[in-house]
Amino acid sequence: MDAYERLRTTAIAMIVRDTPAQFWIDLRELSKITYADVFADVASDRNVLPDQKIDDLLQRRHFRMEKLLIDLASKYGLSHSMSLIVQNNRRHAYVFKDEVAMTQSYVQAIGSMPQPAKFRERLANAMDLPRLDLGDEPDGAFIMPNVYGVIAHNPVGRRFNADEQKLGTIQLCVPARDFKAWAAELSITEILAAYPEAPKKSAPKRSLRWKKPKGNEGTGTDGKE
């Protein structure tokens, strides 16, 4: 196993240990709904010029995906902060649990880096700043996690129409330390496949009413309870 595969294996193991599978299931399905809803809102807004609708869409979708991430974190027991990562007076959602932490970002193409969103660099800088413990951040907020990933997502296409603005791809990308490339790209399908299967409940067995139970044959109690 080479270094790349070891990184992927280790990252997935920590993700499975520290986050519930349903978090990823909901993230994938609700992101599809969020993409569709935001497009419908912008498309029907008469206060936005047609030539600026795509720009408005990018802005609105960013904030809706931020809210979705925080909502899912609250639902599934992950801690979150809206003040740890700030860029140009914009606060970015940051969720974490134990050794796993995440932010989210639109990317122009899967495999490309979010520009100019160097989240890991900002995160490291934020944690290096001296701070008073005012109790306004969850425990562990200022500890650099072993697995930090960006939930990278983008639409099917680029033109402003319903088909091309559906969710195309969403995955968790782990950046290299210099943030010049992704060290690992993990699809949600791949992450979910690593969780142990939930035990399947056996279906209750019921004998057919017309079939004679073997234990009662010839006893005069056939068909009786």
C-alpha contacts under 8 A as a table, 3 or more apart, distances in Angstrom:
res1	aa1	res2	aa2	distance
1	M	5	E	5.95
1	M	6	R	6.41
2	D	5	E	5.43
2	D	6	R	6.23
3	A	6	R	5.03
3	A	7	L	6.15
4	Y	7	L	5.16
4	Y	8	R	6.34
4	Y	183	A	7.54
4	Y	184	A	7.48
5	E	8	R	5.05
5	E	9	T	6.02
6	R	9	T	5.11
6	R	10	T	5.98
7	L	10	T	5.21
7	L	11	A	5.97
7	L	184	A	7.44
8	R	11	A	5.17
8	R	12	I	6.08
8	R	184	A	6.27
8	R	186	L	7.83
9	T	12	I	5.32
9	T	13	A	6.13
10	T	13	A	5.14
10	T	14	M	6.34
11	A	14	M	5.30
11	A	15	I	6.20
11	A	147	V	6.09
12	I	15	I	4.99
12	I	16	V	6.10
12	I	191	I	6.35
12	I	194	A	7.26
13	A	16	V	5.24
13	A	17	R	6.18
13	A	194	A	7.72
14	M	17	R	5.00
14	M	18	D	6.00
14	M	99	E	6.98
14	M	100	V	6.90
14	M	147	V	7.46
15	I	18	D	5.31
15	I	19	T	5.68
15	I	100	V	6.34
15	I	147	V	7.93
15	I	191	I	7.81
16	V	19	T	5.73
16	V	20	P	6.87
16	V	21	A	7.25
16	V	191	I	7.46
16	V	194	A	6.98
16	V	195	Y	6.05
17	R	20	P	7.81
18	D	97	K	6.26
18	D	98	D	6.37
18	D	99	E	7.17
18	D	100	V	6.71
19	T	23	F	7.05
19	T	76	Y	7.93
19	T	78	L	7.73
19	T	97	K	7.33
20	P	23	F	5.58
20	P	24	W	7.51
20	P	76	Y	7.08
21	A	24	W	5.56
21	A	25	I	6.53
21	A	192	L	6.26
21	A	195	Y	6.90
22	Q	25	I	4.87
22	Q	26	D	5.98
23	F	26	D	5.36
23	F	27	L	6.03
23	F	72	L	6.53
23	F	73	A	7.85
23	F	76	Y	6.48
24	W	27	L	4.90
24	W	28	R	6.21
24	W	188	I	6.56
24	W	192	L	7.32
25	I	28	R	5.45
25	I	29	E	6.35
25	I	188	I	7.92
25	I	192	L	7.92
26	D	29	E	5.19
26	D	30	L	5.63
26	D	31	S	8.00
26	D	72	L	7.75
27	L	30	L	5.42
27	L	31	S	5.82
27	L	68	L	7.83
27	L	69	L	7.65
27	L	72	L	7.42
28	R	31	S	5.34
28	R	32	K	6.66
28	R	170	I	7.11
28	R	188	I	7.44
29	E	32	K	5.38
29	E	33	I	6.78
30	L	33	I	4.99
30	L	34	T	6.04
30	L	68	L	7.81
31	S	34	T	4.90
31	S	35	Y	6.11
31	S	65	M	7.26
31	S	68	L	7.78
31	S	167	L	7.14
32	K	35	Y	5.32
32	K	36	A	6.39
32	K	166	K	6.88
32	K	167	L	5.38
33	I	36	A	5.18
33	I	37	D	5.99
34	T	37	D	5.12
34	T	38	V	6.02
34	T	61	R	7.59
34	T	64	R	6.96
34	T	65	M	7.22
35	Y	38	V	5.44
35	Y	39	F	6.29
35	Y	61	R	6.85
35	Y	155	P	7.94
35	Y	165	Q	7.02
35	Y	166	K	5.83
35	Y	167	L	5.86
36	A	39	F	5.30
36	A	40	A	6.28
36	A	162	A	7.43
36	A	165	Q	7.35
36	A	166	K	5.94
36	A	167	L	7.74
37	D	40	A	5.14
37	D	41	D	6.23
38	V	41	D	5.07
38	V	42	V	6.27
38	V	57	L	6.91
38	V	60	R	6.80
38	V	61	R	6.07
38	V	64	R	7.82
39	F	42	V	5.26
39	F	43	A	5.92
39	F	57	L	6.54
39	F	162	A	6.88
39	F	165	Q	6.91
40	A	43	A	5.12
40	A	44	S	6.16
40	A	162	A	7.84
41	D	44	S	5.48
41	D	45	D	6.26
42	V	45	D	5.13
42	V	48	V	7.74
42	V	53	K	6.54
42	V	56	D	7.14
42	V	57	L	6.19
43	A	53	K	7.31
45	D	48	V	6.02
46	R	49	L	7.41
48	V	52	Q	6.58
48	V	53	K	6.19
48	V	56	D	7.84
49	L	52	Q	5.31
49	L	53	K	6.33
50	P	53	K	5.33
51	D	54	I	7.29
52	Q	55	D	5.35
52	Q	56	D	6.25
53	K	56	D	4.95
53	K	57	L	5.95
53	K	160	F	7.61
54	I	57	L	4.93
54	I	58	L	6.35
54	I	159	R	7.89
54	I	160	F	6.11
55	D	58	L	5.27
55	D	59	Q	6.51
56	D	59	Q	5.20
56	D	60	R	6.16
57	L	60	R	5.25
57	L	61	R	5.86
58	L	61	R	5.25
58	L	62	H	6.15
59	Q	62	H	5.28
59	Q	63	F	6.66
60	R	63	F	5.37
60	R	64	R	6.22
61	R	64	R	5.06
61	R	65	M	6.02
62	H	65	M	5.28
62	H	66	E	6.21
62	H	105	S	7.30
62	H	106	Y	7.20
63	F	66	E	4.94
63	F	67	K	6.28
64	R	67	K	5.08
64	R	68	L	6.16
65	M	68	L	4.93
65	M	69	L	6.17
65	M	104	Q	7.49
66	E	69	L	5.24
66	E	70	I	6.41
66	E	92	H	7.37
66	E	93	A	5.78
66	E	104	Q	7.02
67	K	70	I	5.16
67	K	71	D	5.99
67	K	93	A	7.94
68	L	71	D	5.05
68	L	72	L	6.13
69	L	72	L	5.28
69	L	73	A	6.15
69	L	93	A	7.35
69	L	95	V	7.67
69	L	104	Q	7.72
70	I	73	A	5.00
70	I	74	S	6.20
70	I	80	H	6.74
70	I	93	A	6.81
70	I	94	Y	7.98
70	I	95	V	7.08
71	D	74	S	5.23
71	D	75	K	6.19
72	L	75	K	4.95
72	L	76	Y	6.08
73	A	76	Y	5.39
73	A	77	G	5.94
73	A	78	L	4.57
73	A	79	S	6.47
73	A	80	H	6.86
73	A	95	V	6.52
74	S	77	G	5.53
74	S	78	L	6.05
74	S	79	S	7.07
74	S	80	H	7.84
75	K	78	L	7.81
78	L	95	V	6.38
78	L	96	F	5.65
78	L	97	K	5.26
79	S	95	V	5.60
79	S	96	F	5.33
79	S	97	K	6.09
79	S	138	P	6.41
80	H	93	A	7.17
80	H	94	Y	5.50
80	H	95	V	4.15
80	H	96	F	6.15
80	H	138	P	7.11
80	H	141	A	7.96
81	S	84	L	6.10
81	S	93	A	6.18
81	S	94	Y	5.26
81	S	95	V	6.46
81	S	137	E	6.62
81	S	138	P	7.39
81	S	141	A	7.49
82	M	85	I	7.08
82	M	91	R	5.80
82	M	92	H	5.83
82	M	93	A	5.04
82	M	94	Y	6.37
83	S	86	V	6.44
83	S	91	R	6.03
83	S	92	H	7.31
83	S	93	A	8.00
84	L	91	R	7.82
84	L	92	H	7.74
84	L	94	Y	7.34
84	L	123	L	7.15
84	L	126	A	6.38
84	L	141	A	7.90
85	I	91	R	6.06
85	I	92	H	5.55
85	I	93	A	7.60
85	I	94	Y	7.39
85	I	119	F	7.52
85	I	122	R	6.33
85	I	123	L	6.07
85	I	126	A	6.85
86	V	89	N	5.96
86	V	90	R	5.42
86	V	91	R	4.54
86	V	92	H	6.14
86	V	122	R	7.91
87	Q	90	R	5.16
87	Q	91	R	6.62
87	Q	92	H	7.90
92	H	103	T	7.37
93	A	103	T	5.99
93	A	104	Q	7.44
94	Y	101	A	7.18
94	Y	102	M	5.87
94	Y	103	T	4.99
95	V	101	A	5.59
95	V	102	M	5.36
95	V	103	T	6.59
96	F	99	E	7.58
96	F	100	V	5.62
96	F	101	A	3.96
96	F	102	M	6.24
96	F	141	A	7.69
97	K	100	V	5.50
97	K	101	A	6.38
98	D	140	G	7.63
98	D	145	P	7.41
99	E	145	P	4.72
99	E	146	N	5.24
99	E	147	V	6.04
100	V	145	P	5.67
100	V	146	N	6.47
100	V	147	V	4.81
100	V	148	Y	5.92
100	V	149	G	7.92
101	A	145	P	6.21
101	A	147	V	6.34
101	A	148	Y	4.82
101	A	149	G	6.38
102	M	148	Y	5.72
102	M	149	G	4.90
102	M	150	V	5.51
102	M	151	I	6.79
103	T	119	F	7.72
103	T	149	G	6.71
103	T	150	V	4.98
103	T	151	I	6.12
104	Q	150	V	5.14
104	Q	151	I	4.38
104	Q	152	A	5.97
104	Q	153	H	7.96
105	S	114	P	6.56
105	S	117	A	7.99
105	S	150	V	6.66
105	S	151	I	6.20
105	S	152	A	5.19
105	S	153	H	6.57
106	Y	114	P	6.70
106	Y	152	A	5.74
106	Y	153	H	5.07
106	Y	154	N	5.60
107	V	110	I	6.47
107	V	112	S	6.50
107	V	113	M	6.56
107	V	114	P	5.15
107	V	115	Q	7.84
107	V	152	A	6.14
107	V	153	H	5.99
107	V	154	N	5.74
108	Q	112	S	6.90
108	Q	114	P	7.65
108	Q	154	N	6.42
109	A	112	S	5.53
109	A	154	N	6.78
110	I	152	A	7.33
110	I	153	H	7.23
110	I	154	N	7.29
110	I	169	T	7.28
111	G	182	W	7.34
111	G	185	E	7.79
112	S	181	A	7.77
113	M	180	K	7.58
113	M	181	A	6.73
113	M	182	W	7.45
114	P	117	A	5.31
114	P	118	K	7.41
115	Q	118	K	7.28
118	K	121	E	5.55
118	K	122	R	6.38
118	K	179	F	6.61
119	F	122	R	5.15
119	F	123	L	5.90
120	R	123	L	4.89
120	R	124	A	6.05
120	R	148	Y	7.66
120	R	175	P	7.69
120	R	177	R	7.74
120	R	179	F	7.12
121	E	124	A	5.17
121	E	125	N	6.14
121	E	178	D	7.91
121	E	179	F	7.55
122	R	125	N	4.99
122	R	126	A	5.96
123	L	126	A	5.06
123	L	127	M	6.28
123	L	144	M	7.95
124	A	127	M	5.19
124	A	128	D	6.29
124	A	144	M	7.11
125	N	128	D	5.10
125	N	129	L	6.55
126	A	129	L	5.52
126	A	142	F	7.90
127	M	130	P	7.89
127	M	142	F	5.18
127	M	143	I	7.07
127	M	144	M	7.49
133	D	136	D	7.64
134	L	137	E	7.83
135	G	138	P	7.42
137	E	141	A	6.35
138	P	141	A	5.70
139	D	142	F	7.96
140	G	143	I	5.36
145	P	148	Y	5.98
147	V	174	V	7.33
148	Y	174	V	6.15
148	Y	175	P	7.63
149	G	172	L	5.88
149	G	173	C	5.23
149	G	174	V	4.39
149	G	175	P	6.69
150	V	172	L	5.61
150	V	173	C	5.18
150	V	174	V	6.42
150	V	175	P	7.71
151	I	170	I	6.83
151	I	171	Q	5.66
151	I	172	L	4.52
151	I	173	C	6.30
152	A	170	I	5.68
152	A	171	Q	5.56
152	A	172	L	6.10
152	A	173	C	6.55
153	H	167	L	7.57
153	H	168	G	7.42
153	H	169	T	5.50
153	H	170	I	4.24
153	H	171	Q	6.57
154	N	167	L	6.19
154	N	168	G	5.69
154	N	169	T	5.77
154	N	170	I	6.83
155	P	158	R	7.24
155	P	164	E	6.49
155	P	165	Q	5.05
155	P	166	K	5.34
155	P	167	L	4.43
155	P	168	G	4.36
155	P	169	T	6.84
156	V	163	D	7.47
156	V	164	E	4.89
156	V	165	Q	5.91
156	V	166	K	5.79
156	V	167	L	5.98
156	V	168	G	4.15
156	V	169	T	7.55
157	G	163	D	7.99
157	G	164	E	4.33
157	G	165	Q	6.18
157	G	168	G	7.75
158	R	164	E	6.28
158	R	165	Q	7.03
159	R	164	E	6.14
159	R	165	Q	7.35
160	F	164	E	6.87
160	F	165	Q	6.63
161	N	164	E	5.62
161	N	165	Q	6.10
162	A	165	Q	5.30
162	A	166	K	6.43
163	D	166	K	5.74
165	Q	168	G	8.00
167	L	170	I	7.67
170	I	187	S	7.17
170	I	188	I	7.39
171	Q	185	E	6.95
171	Q	186	L	5.76
171	Q	187	S	4.59
171	Q	188	I	5.68
172	L	185	E	6.03
172	L	186	L	5.13
172	L	187	S	6.33
172	L	188	I	7.19
173	C	182	W	6.29
173	C	183	A	7.61
173	C	184	A	5.81
173	C	185	E	4.41
173	C	186	L	6.04
174	V	182	W	5.72
174	V	183	A	5.57
174	V	184	A	5.10
174	V	185	E	6.31
175	P	178	D	7.86
175	P	179	F	5.45
175	P	180	K	7.70
175	P	181	A	6.11
175	P	182	W	4.24
175	P	183	A	5.08
175	P	184	A	6.93
176	A	179	F	5.01
176	A	180	K	6.73
176	A	181	A	5.85
176	A	182	W	5.52
176	A	183	A	4.77
178	D	181	A	7.74
179	F	182	W	7.11
182	W	185	E	6.72
186	L	190	E	6.42
186	L	191	I	6.74
187	S	190	E	5.14
187	S	191	I	6.37
188	I	191	I	4.97
188	I	192	L	6.07
189	T	192	L	5.20
189	T	193	A	6.13
190	E	193	A	5.15
190	E	194	A	6.72
191	I	194	A	5.48
191	I	195	Y	7.31
192	L	195	Y	5.58
193	A	196	P	7.89
207	S	211	K	7.13
207	S	213	P	7.96
208	L	211	K	5.35
209	R	212	K	7.70
209	R	223	G	7.07
210	W	223	G	7.79
212	K	216	N	7.41
212	K	217	E	6.87
212	K	222	D	6.30
212	K	223	G	6.85
213	P	216	N	5.67
213	P	217	E	6.67
213	P	222	D	7.21
213	P	223	G	7.89
214	K	217	E	5.46
216	N	219	T	5.43
216	N	220	G	7.40
216	N	221	T	6.08
216	N	222	D	5.81
217	E	220	G	7.53
217	E	221	T	7.82
217	E	222	D	6.57
218	G	221	T	7.82
218	G	222	D	7.71
219	T	222	D	7.15
221	T	224	K	5.41
221	T	225	E	7.97
